[in-house]
Amino acid sequence: MCIVETKERTVSLDGAVANAVVSFADHTVSLVALVSDEVRYGRPVAGLGFNSIGRYAQRGILCERMFPRLHSADPSSLLSEDGGFFDAAAVATAAMRNEKPGGHGDRAGALAARMPDAKPSVLLDIEAGRISEVDVINGAIPREAAKAGVSAPVNMTLNRLVRALERRGTHA
């Protein structure tokens, strides 16, 4: 199994949503698809994700640096030990090769590492009894997937789980 195509699409966040920290009215995110050579049910298997760290799309970093690293990596180095699936940590390691820790593409991660008690904004919203921005950020993946004629069931499930917590007022 190997990655045969990488795609990035910059999308604006829907609505004038704000969380416990910021307004998302002008923000964008990068939606990313890693397409494999594995075919199931007549279609290539693809992994979908998004980047909201920093709250703006990261097309340049992804397309100019990270995607080329993935394509030049030994395909077997990106797989689990049994070769049955992509190992997320191995893919991240390959994508981040030669990135300066705390540098341009990793500032938010470097800052977060120095804040061990920090909580994600969605959790802060749930704890405060507010509606979170999960539909605006994570919800972009199923919406864009539907436009492309595919589904994103993991992201849809995540949204439903967060919405259930919000309705119950449950502190996570």
N, C-alpha and C positions, 0 to 999 in steps of 0.2 A: 504494500500500500504506500502511496506517495501523494504529495500535494502537487496537483497539476495546474492549479490556477488560484490566484489570490485576487480578491476584489475589495475595493473600498468605495463606499458611497457616503458622501457628506449630506446629512439631513438636518433641517431645522427642527427644534423641539416644538411640539404643538402647544398652543395655549399660552396664556400669561400666568404660568405656574411659578410659585415660589416655595422654598422649603424653609427650614429653620435658619438657614444661613444666607441664601442668595435667591435672586429672581432668575428664572431661566428664559425670560422673554426673548433675548437675543442670542441664545446659545445654540450651538450645533454639536452633533456627535458624529463619530465615524462608525458606520456599520461595516463590519468586516465579514467576508465569507472566505473560508479556505475550502476549496473543492478538491476532492481526492479522485484517484483513478478507480476507486471501489464503486461498483454499481449495484444498487439494490432497488428492487421494484421498477427496474428500467430507467432509473435516474442516478446520476452521480451523488455520492454521499458528500454532504457539505456541512461544515461547522459554522455556525453563525455567532457573532458576538458584537459588542459595541464598546466604545471607549468614551466614558464621560468624565474621566479624571481631567481636571483642568477646565472642564465644561466647554471645550471647543474641539472641533474635529482635528485629527492629527494626520491628515492625508500625506503631507510631505514626509514626515517621519516614517509612516507605514510604507508608502510606495517607493521612496528613495533609499531607505535603509533596511527596514525590517523584512519586507517581502523578499527583496533580493537575497537576504541571508537565508531565509527559509528555502528558497529555490536552489541555493548553492550547497545546502547541507546534505550530507549523506542521508538519503531517505530512511534508512534503518535506524539512524540516530534519533529520529523523531517519534519512534514507536515504543509501545510498551514492551516489556521483556518477551512476551509471547507473540509480539508482532500483530496482535489483533485489533489494536486501536492506537490512535495518536496519544502520546503521553504529554499532557498539558505542560508539565514542568520542563520537559525536553524541548518542546516547541518554543516556550518562553525563553529558555536559555539560548537557543539558536537565534531567535529574533533579537535578543538583547546583546548578542556578542559585540564586543568593542564599544558598547555604550558606556559613557562615563556615569558611574553611580551618582545620582542626584543631579545629573545633567539635564539637557534640554528635554529629552523624552521621558524622564523619570523623576522630575522634581516633586510631584505630588507623592509618589511612593517614598522618596527619601524623607520628605517631611513627615509622612504618616509613620515611618519607622521610629521617629523621635517622639511620637505621641502614642505610647502604648495603651492609654485609656481612651483614645479617640473612638467615636462611634460614627457609623455611616449616617448620612442625613436622613435616610428613610427611617432608620431606627429612632433617631431623635424625634422625627415627626410622629411616629407611632406612640412613643412614650409620652409625648405632649398632647396626644389626642387629636392631632391634625391629620388631614389627608396628605399623603406623601406625593412625591413627584414620580413614583414608579411607572405610572402609565405614560408619562411624557418621555422618560428616558428609556426604560426597558421595553415599554410598549411600542417604541419605534421599530423594533425588530420584527414582531409579528405583522405590523402594518406594511412594512417594506417587503417582507417575505410574501405576503398576500399579493402585492402588486407584481411580484415576480412569478406568481403561480406556485409558490411553495408554502410550507407551514413552518412554524417555529414553536413546537409544542412545549419545550422546556421554558422558554420565555413567557409563553401564555400561562403556564402553570405557576411560575414565579409571581406574575402579576396577580393571579387569583389568590395565591396564598397571602400576599401582602394585603390585598383588599380584605380578605377574611380577618386578618389581624386588626385592621383599621375598624371594621364593623364591630368587632367584639370589644374594641378598646383594650385589647390584650397587650401587656408589656412584654416584648420579646426578650 
